[in-house]
Amino acid sequence: MRVLLLGANGQVGTELRRSLPAVGEVIPATRSGQLPDGTPCEAVDLAALATLPGALGRIRPDVVVNAAAYTAVDRAESEAERAYRINAEAPGLLAGACREEGIALVHYSTDYVFDGRGLRPYREDDRTDPQNVYGASKLAGEQAITASGAEHLILRTAWVYGLHGHNFLRTMLRLGAERDALDVVDDQRGCPTPSWLIADATASLLGADVPANGIVHLVATGETSWHGFAQAIFEDAVATGRLEHAPDLRPVPSSHYPTPVRRPAYSVLDTLRLQGTFGVGLPHWREALARTMGPRGPQRPVRRAGDDSVS
Ligand SMILES: NC(=O)c1ccc[n+]([C@@H]2O[C@H](COP(=O)([O-])OP(=O)(O)OC[C@H]3O[C@@H](n4cnc5c(N)ncnc54)[C@H](OP(=O)(O)O)[C@@H]3O)[C@@H](O)[C@H]2O)c1
C-alpha cells in the first residue's frame, strides 16, 4: 500500500511518519518539500489548489492521509479566506481527485465543529454548530469530503499534544520551568489526546482494512479541564525528573485570558464508534499522558478492544 502523508512535519504528521510504515510505503509531503531534519520529500502546498490533482496523478498513492491543516485558531478570525482554502477547499478538491483515481482519503477534523454547550459527550451525528472561523472551516472541509463520493474516513480529534510541536504540554513545561505560579483555565472541558495515539489508531485502522466511510471520533477517554490537565502534567514532570518542583496552579475562568475567538466550553467526544465498531482500544487521558511523559517515551501500540494481541 502506498500512503501519501500530507503535513508530515506537523504534530500528528510527525507521529504518522513513525506509525504508518507498519501498513505500507509512506511518501511524506510537506509544504516546503523538506522534512524537519532537512531530508527532501514531496512538496505539496494545500493553498495551491490547482496543483493538487496533478500531485496525486504524479505520486499515485493508494491512500492519502491528510494531516495538514490551517491550525492557527486565533489568527483564523482575521485570515478566514486562507483558513477556508486550506481546511475546506483543498480537502474537497483532494477528495474529488481521490474519487476519480480510486484513492481512499483519511482526514482529521476537530471538536470545534460543535458549539460546546453539550451536557454529554458528543457523538459523530450530533448537531454541529462551530463558534469560530477555524471550526467553521474544518466543518466545511468535512462536508466537502463527504459530498465528494470518495472512500473516506474523517477522524475528529481534540486537545492534541505531544513532545513535538506547539501544544499545551510543551507550553506548560516551559512556563513551569520559568515561573513559581500559573493561572490555568478550569471552565473548559475536553479530552487531552497525544499525537502518538492518533497516529497509532490511524495505522490500526488502515492496517485492519475495515471498509470505512464517514466520521469517527478519536480521542483518549475520560475528560478534564485545562487546569486538571496542567496538574497532571506537573505531577508527571516532577516524577520523571523533567522539573524539580511543580508551580502553584491557580484555577481561573476563560474570561481571565480574553482572546479574539470563542472556544467551546465542553469538548468531550464520545468514542463508542471507534472502540465498538472499529475495535480500536483507547487509553484514558491520564494513562496516555503518563505514557507520553514516561521514561520509555510515547511509542506504545494501540490495543484492540477485547483483544490481547498488539495491532
Ligand atoms: N492541535 C489540536 O489541538 C487539534 C485539535 C483538533 C483537531 N486537530 C486537527 O488535527 C490535524 C493535525 O493537527 P496538528 O495538531 O498536527 O497540526 P500542526 O502541528 O499545526 O500541523 C499542521 C501541519 O499542516 C501543515 N500545513 C499548514 N498549511 C499548509 C499548506 N498550505 N500546505 C501544506 N501543509 C500545510 C503545516 O506545515 P508547516 O509546518 O509548513 O506550516 C503542518 O505540518 C489537523 O487537521 C487539525 O485540524 C488538531
The ligand as an ORCA input file, in Angstrom:
! r2SCAN-3c Opt
* xyz 0 1
  N      -3.808     20.614     17.540
  C      -5.001     20.340     18.043
  O      -5.266     20.540     19.247
  C      -6.072     19.775     17.156
  C      -7.356     19.598     17.713
  C      -8.349     19.048     16.910
  C      -8.080     18.680     15.603
  N      -6.835     18.897     15.089
  C      -6.617     18.528     13.672
  O      -5.621     17.515     13.615
  C      -4.886     17.637     12.388
  C      -3.398     17.686     12.685
  O      -3.142     18.841     13.502
  P      -1.743     19.103     14.207
  O      -2.016     19.390     15.629
  O      -0.771     18.047     13.824
  O      -1.378     20.483     13.494
  P       0.032     21.210     13.320
  O       1.036     20.658     14.249
  O      -0.278     22.667     13.331
  O       0.440     20.766     11.866
  C      -0.252     21.255     10.738
  C       0.529     20.865      9.517
  O      -0.146     21.407      8.387
  C       0.827     21.946      7.534
  N       0.288     22.983      6.668
  C      -0.264     24.171      7.022
  N      -0.592     24.856      5.913
  C      -0.249     24.072      4.866
  C      -0.320     24.221      3.452
  N      -0.822     25.323      2.881
  N       0.126     23.222      2.677
  C       0.661     22.107      3.211
  N       0.780     21.907      4.523
  C       0.318     22.881      5.338
  C       1.888     22.522      8.467
  O       3.077     22.683      7.729
  P       4.082     23.923      8.025
  O       4.918     23.438      9.157
  O       4.808     24.064      6.733
  O       3.221     25.104      8.354
  C       1.960     21.402      9.492
  O       2.785     20.356      9.066
  C      -5.437     18.886     11.699
  O      -6.408     18.504     10.768
  C      -6.102     19.663     12.816
  O      -7.138     20.483     12.345
  C      -5.824     19.411     15.830
*
